Amino acid sequence: MTDFIYMYGMIISTEAFLLKGDFPSADGYGEIKEKYHLIGGETGTASAVLASLGCPLRLGGTYVGNGNRSIIRNYFSDKNVDLSELKDKDFDGITDWVIIDGKTRTAFGEWQKHYGGKEPFYEKPSEDSIKNSACCGIDPYFYPDLSSELCLKWKKPYVTIDCPYDSQINRYCAVNAVSHQYLKQTYPDADLETLLKLYTDHTDGLVIFTRGEKELVYGRKGRPPKYFKPYSLDIVSTLGAGDSFKAGVIYALYKNMDDEDTVKFASAAAGIACTKFPIAKNPPTLTEIDKLIKGV
């Protein structure tokens, strides 16, 4: 397998529940319209989208457990995706539970239990996979410094997501797509343009701040910020919107798109994804993205 994209990070399963109406208040009741147990996680969902776009992939990161082994391995079995690096372990596996009402998605998980364990629940990034890849998608959750050092060593451009502006993984990235949820939680008192300057001053890469349905802002070191209004679509579910945006950015890097086309493509991928539920069963296609960008 050559010319593949190396995807390293969170590969889990997600039990997703789409409600018929709004999310209920405390002690209330919500009617479940649809439910699925499918591939999930930032890297897992992004990989599902990239596979739909025809990209060859190699996956690494989270251990595959007893409760999600068949879900993860069966999902990619008919796709151009190399799972040889994923390690099977005798444990439950990582699953999260997400409730969606169209406007919001509320997640539940056991991350404190897994991160607080004596042993990691994930492998280190593979130097061989990075060395032989065309480019990489790197989550910042596991060994971010090692990942960025290996990409730098082998001159492999990579996309990352939510991480601090002064982190090493931001410094060496080709693109960093940072969500408004992460910025609000990490830098609650900073305005967007000030934050963008902090991020871009610390990297030679492209930095993009996603903001849901609001204008996203993006830019590079020493340049004024630019804005882009996301496409207006009928939203079914926002679950996986950020992961689909990440996939769009990685695809754009893989295809050597410029900054403007990268933002348009990633926004279209995320927009199409939000019109469907669940994304893993109905991932965006190149035809759909192309039509949306062209206004068809």
C-alpha positions in Angstrom: 0.0 0.0 0.0 1.6 3.3 -1.1 0.6 6.9 -1.3 -1.8 6.4 1.7 -2.9 8.9 4.3 -1.9 7.9 7.8 -4.7 8.5 10.4 -3.6 8.4 14.0 -5.8 9.0 17.0 -9.2 8.2 18.5 -10.9 5.2 16.8 -13.8 4.0 18.9 -17.4 3.0 18.4 -20.4 5.4 19.1 -23.9 4.6 20.1 -25.9 7.4 18.6 -29.5 8.2 19.3 -31.5 10.7 17.2 -34.5 12.1 19.1 -37.8 12.8 17.5 -38.0 16.3 19.2 -35.9 18.5 21.3 -33.6 17.3 24.1 -35.8 16.8 27.2 -35.3 18.8 30.4 -34.3 17.0 33.6 -36.7 14.3 34.6 -38.4 14.6 31.2 -38.8 12.2 28.3 -37.4 12.1 24.8 -38.7 9.8 22.0 -35.9 8.1 20.1 -36.4 8.3 16.3 -33.3 6.4 15.2 -30.4 4.7 16.9 -27.1 3.1 15.6 -23.9 1.6 17.0 -21.2 2.4 14.5 -17.6 3.6 14.0 -16.8 6.8 15.9 -14.1 9.0 17.4 -12.4 11.9 15.7 -10.1 9.7 13.7 -12.6 6.9 13.1 -15.3 9.2 11.8 -12.9 11.3 9.7 -11.5 8.0 8.2 -15.1 6.9 7.3 -15.5 10.2 5.3 -12.1 9.9 3.7 -12.7 6.4 2.6 -16.0 7.6 1.0 -13.9 10.2 -0.9 -11.7 7.4 -2.3 -8.6 7.9 -0.2 -6.3 5.0 0.7 -5.8 5.0 4.5 -3.7 3.4 7.2 -5.1 3.7 10.7 -3.4 3.7 14.1 -4.2 4.7 17.6 -6.8 3.4 20.0 -6.8 -0.3 21.0 -9.7 -2.3 19.6 -11.7 -4.0 22.3 -14.2 -6.8 22.7 -17.2 -4.5 22.6 -16.3 -2.7 19.4 -14.0 -5.1 17.5 -16.5 -6.3 15.0 -17.9 -2.8 14.5 -14.6 -1.3 13.7 -13.1 -4.1 11.6 -16.3 -4.9 9.7 -16.9 -1.3 8.8 -13.6 -0.9 7.0 -13.4 -4.5 5.6 -14.7 -3.5 2.1 -12.7 -0.2 1.9 -9.2 0.7 1.0 -8.2 1.0 4.6 -5.2 -0.8 6.2 -6.1 -1.8 9.8 -2.9 -3.9 10.4 -1.6 -1.4 12.9 -4.6 -1.5 15.2 -4.0 -3.7 18.2 -6.7 -6.0 19.6 -6.9 -6.1 23.4 -8.9 -8.1 25.9 -11.0 -5.2 27.4 -14.4 -3.7 26.7 -13.1 -1.2 24.1 -13.8 2.5 24.0 -17.5 3.5 23.3 -19.3 6.8 23.8 -23.0 7.4 23.8 -24.4 10.5 22.1 -27.9 11.9 22.1 -28.8 14.3 19.2 -31.9 16.5 18.7 -30.9 18.2 15.4 -29.7 21.4 17.1 -27.4 19.9 19.7 -25.6 16.7 20.5 -24.8 15.6 24.1 -22.1 13.0 24.7 -21.6 10.6 27.5 -18.5 8.5 28.1 -15.9 7.0 30.4 -12.8 9.0 29.5 -11.7 9.5 33.1 -11.6 5.8 33.6 -9.6 5.2 30.5 -7.2 8.1 30.9 -6.8 7.3 34.6 -5.8 3.7 34.0 -2.3 2.3 34.7 -1.7 1.4 31.1 -2.4 3.4 28.0 -5.4 2.3 25.9 -3.6 3.2 22.6 -0.4 2.5 20.7 2.4 5.0 19.9 2.3 6.4 16.3 4.2 4.2 13.8 7.3 5.8 12.4 7.2 3.4 9.5 3.6 4.5 8.7 4.5 8.2 8.9 7.6 7.7 6.8 5.7 5.9 4.0 2.6 8.1 4.0 1.7 10.9 1.6 0.4 13.0 4.6 -1.1 12.5 8.0 -4.1 13.3 10.2 -2.9 13.4 13.8 -5.2 13.7 16.8 -3.5 15.7 19.6 -4.6 13.3 22.4 -1.9 10.6 22.2 1.8 11.3 22.0 1.4 14.7 20.2 5.1 15.7 20.5 6.3 12.3 19.2 3.8 12.4 16.3 4.9 15.9 15.3 8.6 15.1 15.6 8.2 12.0 13.4 6.3 14.0 10.8 9.0 16.7 10.9 11.7 14.1 10.6 10.3 12.5 7.5 9.0 15.8 6.1 5.3 14.7 6.1 2.7 17.4 6.3 -0.1 16.8 8.8 -3.5 18.1 9.9 -4.3 18.3 13.6 -7.2 19.7 15.6 -8.0 21.2 19.0 -4.7 21.9 20.7 -3.1 24.9 22.4 -1.5 27.6 20.3 1.9 27.2 22.0 2.0 23.4 21.5 4.5 21.6 19.4 1.9 19.9 17.4 0.5 23.3 16.4 4.0 24.6 15.6 4.8 22.0 12.9 1.4 21.4 11.4 0.4 22.0 7.8 -3.2 22.8 9.0 -4.8 23.1 12.4 -8.6 23.1 12.5 -9.7 24.3 16.0 -13.3 24.1 17.1 -15.2 26.9 18.8 -16.0 24.5 21.6 -12.3 24.0 22.3 -11.6 27.7 22.1 -14.5 28.6 24.4 -13.3 26.1 27.0 -9.6 26.8 26.8 -9.5 30.5 26.1 -12.9 31.8 27.4 -12.0 35.5 27.5 -10.0 35.9 24.3 -11.5 37.3 21.1 -11.2 35.4 17.8 -8.8 37.6 15.9 -6.4 37.9 18.9 -6.5 34.1 19.3 -6.0 33.6 15.6 -2.9 35.8 15.7 -1.6 33.8 18.7 -2.0 30.5 16.8 -0.6 31.7 13.5 2.4 33.4 15.2 3.3 30.0 16.5 3.2 28.1 13.2 3.9 28.4 9.5 0.7 26.3 8.8 -2.8 27.3 8.0 -5.1 27.8 11.1 -8.8 27.5 10.8 -11.4 28.3 13.6 -14.7 26.5 13.0 -17.8 28.1 14.5 -20.7 25.8 13.6 -23.2 27.7 11.4 -21.4 31.0 12.0 -18.6 32.4 9.9 -15.4 30.5 10.3 -12.1 32.5 10.4 -8.8 31.3 9.0 -5.3 32.7 8.2 -1.6 32.4 8.3 1.3 34.1 10.0 1.6 37.8 9.2 -1.6 38.0 7.1 -5.0 39.5 8.0 -7.7 37.0 9.0 -10.2 35.8 6.4 -13.8 34.7 6.9 -16.0 32.1 5.2 -19.8 31.7 5.7 -20.7 28.0 5.9 -23.2 26.6 3.4 -26.9 26.9 4.4 -28.5 23.5 4.6 -31.2 21.6 6.4 -29.5 20.1 9.4 -30.5 16.7 10.6 -27.6 16.0 13.1 -24.4 17.9 14.1 -22.8 14.7 15.3 -19.4 14.3 13.5 -19.5 17.7 11.9 -16.1 18.6 13.2 -14.7 15.2 12.2 -16.1 15.6 8.7 -14.5 19.1 8.5 -11.2 17.6 9.6 -11.6 14.9 6.9 -12.2 17.6 4.3 -9.1 19.5 5.3 -7.0 16.3 5.2 -8.4 15.5 1.7 -7.5 19.1 0.6 -3.9 18.6 1.9 -3.7 15.3 0.1 -4.8 17.0 -3.1 -2.6 20.1 -2.6 -5.4 22.6 -2.5 -4.8 26.2 -1.7 -6.2 27.8 1.5 -9.4 29.1 0.0 -10.3 25.8 -1.7 -9.4 23.9 1.5 -11.9 25.9 3.5 -14.6 25.6 0.8 -14.1 21.8 0.5 -13.9 21.1 4.3 -17.0 23.3 4.9 -18.9 21.5 2.2 -17.9 18.1 3.6 -19.1 19.1 7.0 -22.3 20.6 5.6 -23.2 17.5 3.7 -22.5 15.4 6.7 -24.9 17.4 8.9 -27.8 16.6 6.5 -27.5 12.9 7.2 -27.7 10.5 10.2 -25.5 8.7 10.9 -22.5 9.8 9.0 -20.9 6.4 9.0 -23.8 4.9 7.0 -24.2 7.9 4.7 -20.8 9.7 4.4 -20.4 12.7 2.1 -19.4 11.9 -1.5 -17.2 13.8 -3.9 -20.2 14.4 -6.1 -22.3 15.9 -3.3 -19.4 18.1 -2.2 -18.7 19.3 -5.7 -22.4 20.1 -6.3 -22.6 22.1 -3.1 -19.5 24.1 -3.8 -20.8 24.9 -7.3 -24.2 25.9 -6.0 -26.0 23.1 -7.7 
